[in-house]
Amino acid sequence: MDSLLKFINMRSNKYILVFILAAVFATVLFSACSKKGETPDYNANKSALSHLIDSLTQVYNAAVEGNKPGNYATGAKAQLDTAIILATTVNTGNTFTQEQVNNTYNNLLLAARQFNTKLIGEVSSEYLVAHWKFDGDATDATGNGHNGVLKTGWVGSSVATIADGGTLPQLGPDRFGRPNMAYTFNNGSLIQVPYSPSLNPGSLTISMWVKMTANTNGSYMISMRRWLGYKFNLNGTGVPFFTVSVSPTTIYDRDAGAVNVSSIWTHLAVSYTAGTEKFYVNGDLVKTWTDVPGGALTLTSPVDLSIGNEMPKEFYNLTNSLDANYFYGASYFIGSMDDIRFYNTVLSDSDISTIYSIEQTP
């Protein structure tokens, strides 16, 4: 089927109306142009047309209309169905010449290509480094291999009170109430993703759904070495913050403005590139910062990505308070998260709006 669609995409782009008009009037036009008294040859070879009809019927039957990547736009199937029906009329009839059969075949290809343009694709898939859908596990849905591992994390306000929270992230209901389709975090639990340079780019966009059930000092949602790399967190009043280091001595800590995330599912997104940092809430741009020159720093001492906590336990220094990775007190998220996307580019405002539109329905 993929080879068929590739072949379809090589054809010239026409509107499906071309096929409809051609199929309806093909017989009339042929008859009008034939010489008086000439007997048409109806012994046409229809094998190619028949194969194409069968193949597109399979495509039609498998296609699903909706607003998700992999779906087709509403109304697309009806158009393809009309094209298949008209082509079938020619295929099963016994008063069509080879020229008419060939024209029908070509016009059906055009209709199929038009149908293929209605396929909804993933938003900026070429820049999508990781997508943790949390549909039953912490696997990276992009196939790039950035799979997460469920881990316990530190709790406590200082090294003197530090303890292992002893709790793993738990599968729970997502924003639509579907069981085991999101992860809940508590007691410092986290999802650990092995470090990769692709998760440490100079420009990035993070998109996610969150439901904070209790506020802690920091509420880290996603982090790579805290403020020494980058972190996306909520402050004590639920305001989204994004902190990024652009050099060993330059760190930008910016907020989303007058926004407070509470105990309802909320879509958050942030993008950063040299000179611009943007925050989005439920698909809308809410804050833009331009006093942020310099691209995000590439870590010289890589630390694994952490979802739900500052850092994985093994990366902390618990003895030297001058060490950059010293434990200053636990900062972890309490609540649920879902559909976390990580891009290695800055998405447009319309891209963020599209992601929100796609993900706001089951």
N, C-alpha and C positions, 0 to 999 in steps of 0.2 A: 504493500500500500504506500510506503514512503516513496518508492521509486515512481509510482503513479503521480503522487503529488508533486514531486520534483519535476516530472515531465510537464505536468499542468502549469507549473510556475514558469516554464520556458516559453509558453505560448504568449501571443500578444494579448494585452489587457483590453477587453471589451466588456460592455455591460451585458447582463444576462438577457436584456430585451432583444439583443441581436439574435440570440438563438430562438426566442419565442416567435419573433416575426418571421425568421427564416423557415422555421419548422411549419408554421401555419400556412405560409404562402408558397412554399417550395413547389408543391404540385401545380399550383395555378400558374406560377411563373414559367415552369418547364413547359406546360401545355401551350402557353401563349407563344413561346418562342420556337416550338417545334414546327417543322415544315408540314404543310398540308398533305395529309394522306400518309405521313410517315408513321410507322408502327414503333412505339417505344419498346426498348429492351428492359424488361423487368427482372431479368435473371441476374440480380445483384448479389455480390458477396458481402454478407453482413456480419462476418465473424468478428471483425475488429470492433464494430459498433456494439455487438452483443456483449463482448468482453468488457468494454468500457461501461456499459449500462450495469452489468453485474458488479463491477468494481466500485462504481459510485453508489450503487444501492447499499453495499456494505459500509461505505463511508457515511452515507445518510443514516443508516440504522445505528451506527456507533456514535454518531454526533450528539452532543448534548448542548442545548442552548442555556445561556446564563451569563453571569458577569465575572466568572473566575477564569484564570489562565487555563487554557485547554478547552474552554467552552466556545461556542459560536454565538454571535450576536443574535438577539431575538429576531425572528423572521427569516433568518438565513436558510433554515431547513425547508421552509415552504417554497422558497424560490428554487432550490435545487430539486425538490420533489416535482415541481411543475416541469422543469427541464427534462427530468428522467421520464416522466409520463409521455411528453411529446416525442422524445426519442424512441420510446418503446412502441409508440404508434407506428413509426416508420419501420422499426425493426420487425414487427409482427405483421405488417401489411404486405400485400403482394402486388401493389401497383406503384412501386417506387424504383426509379432507375439507379444505376451505380453512382451517378453524379449527385442525386438527391441523398443517397445514403452517405456518401462522403461528406457532403455539406452538413448533414445532421451530426455526423461524428465530430467534425471540427467545431461546430457550434456547441455541442455538448461539452467539449473540452474547455471552451470559453466560459460556459456556465459554471463548470467545476472550478476554474481558476477564480472566478468571482466569489464563489462560495468559500474558497480557501482564504480570501482576503478578510473574511468575517471571523476568522479564528482569533480569539483573544490570547495574546502572548503575555509572558511574564514581564514585569516592569524592569527595563534595563538589565535584562538577564546576563549580558556580557560583563556587567560590573558587579553582579551579585556574588559575593565571595562565600557567604554562608547564609543559610536560612534554617533556623531551628523552629520547626513548626510545633514541636512537643505533642505530636499526635501519637501518644503512647510511649514515646521514648525521646532521647535527646540527640537523635541522629541529625546530621546536616543534610537537609533535603536537596541541596544543590548537587550532591555527588562529589563535591570537592574534598570530602574527607575530614571536615572540621567537626567531628563528632564529639559530643560532650560526655563526661563521666560524672555520675552523681557522687558527691563528696560531702563529708561533714566539715564544719568550719569552726574557727575559734569564736568564743564569746568571752565577755569580761571587759571591764573598763580600763585595765592596765595589765602589765606583765604579772603583777602581784596577784591578780584575780583571774588570770587567763584559764580557760577550761575548754575542752572539746564539747561543742554543742550536742554531739551525739545523735544528730538528726539528719537524715538524707532528704533531699527534695522529694515531695510526694506528688504523684499524679492526682489531678482533681478536675472538676468541671471547668470548662472554658466559658467565654462570655456568652455563649448560646445555651449553656447548661448541659452540654454534652460531657459525659463522664470520661475521665482519663485522657483529656485533650489539652491540658495545660499543666504547668507545674506550680505547686505551692511551696513557699520557702519560709523557714522559721528556724530559730536557734542557730543562726549562722550557716545553715545549709547552703550549698552552692553546686553549680554545674561547672566543671573544669574542662576547658578546651585547650589542648596543647598549643604552645606558641607556634606561630607561623608568620613569616614576613608579610603574607597576604592579609593578615589580621592587624597589621601595623603599618598601614599606608600613610602617605602624606596628606591625602584628602579622603574623607569618609562620610558615610551617612548611616545612621542607625535608626531603625524603625521597630516599634514593639508595642504590645498591649500589656498594660499593667493594672493591677487592682491591689492597692496598698490597704492592708487591714490594720496595721499598727505602724506608728512612726518610730524609727530609731535614730540615733545620731549618725546620720549619713545616708541611710537607706540606699546603699549601692545596688544598682540594677545590673550594670555591666561595667567591667573595669579591667584594664591591663596596666598593672603596677601603679594603681591609684593615680595621683596627680603627676607622677613622674612619667607616665605614659599618657593615658586618657581614662576618664571615668564619666559615666552618665548616672546621676543619682538624684535623689530628692532631699531637700534640706528639712529642717525641723518643722516647717510649716507646709511641706508638700510641694514646694516650688522646684521644678526641674532645673538642674545645674549640669553643665558640661564643662569639664576641666581638661585641658590639653597642654602638654609640654612641647615647646617648639625648640628648646635648647636646654642644656643643663641648668641654666640660670633664668630661663624665661618660661613662665607658666601663666596661662590664661584661665581664669575661673569666671564663667559667665552664666547668667540665669535667664529663664524664660519670661521674666517679668511678672505681672499680676496674674499668675496662674497657680492654682492649688489643686494637686491631685488628691483625691479622696478615696473612699472605699467603693467606688464604682469603676467598672472597666473603662479605661481611657487609652486612646491611641496617642502615643508620643513618638516624636521623631526629632532628630538633631542632625545637622550637617556641618561639616567644617572643612575649609580649605584656606590657604593663605589669604588673609584679608577679610574673610567673611565667615560668620557663624550664625546659623539659623535654628530657631526652635519652632516646632509645630505641635498643635494639640487638636486631635480629632480631624486631621486633614487640613487644618487652617494654619497659615503662617502667623505666629503671635509675637515673634521678636527677632530682630536682625542686629547683629553686632558687626562692626567694620573695623574696630580698633584691635585687630588680631593678626598682625603681619607674621608670616612664617608658616611653613608647613608643619604638620605633626611630626614629632621627633621619632626616629627609628631607634628602638631600645638597643643599647650596647650590652646590657645584661638582661636578656629576655626573661619574661615572666609569663606563665600561662594565663590565658584569658579566664576571667571569673565572671559567672552570671549569678548574681544574688549575694555577692560578698566582695570585699576589697581585693583579697588575694587568696589563693589556695594556701593551706597551712604551711606547707614545706618551704614557702618562699619568704616567710617572715624571719627576721633576726630577733631573738628573744633575750639577747644579752647585751648588745651594744646599742645604747640609745643614740649614738651618732650615726649609725648605719641608716642608709636611705630606706631600708625595708624593715625598720624597727616597728614593733607592735605598740601603737599608741592607744589602743582600745578598739574594740570590735565595731565595725560599721557594716551592717548587713540588712538585707531587704526582708520585710515580713509581709507576705501576701502572695499573689499569684501573678505569673507572667506567661505570655504566649506569643507565638508568631514573631520571633525576633529575626530581623533581617540586618545583614551587614554588607554594605556596598563599599567598594574602594574608589568611589567618586562622589561628587556632590550631585544629588538628584535635584531636578527642577521642582518648583512649587506644584506644578501640575502632576508630576510623578508622585509626589507625596499624597496629593489629593486622590490620585487613582488608586494607590495602595489602600488608602483608607476606605474608598468606595468598594473595592474588591473584598476587603476583609471585614466589613461591617455587617455582612450577611453570611449565613452558613454556607 
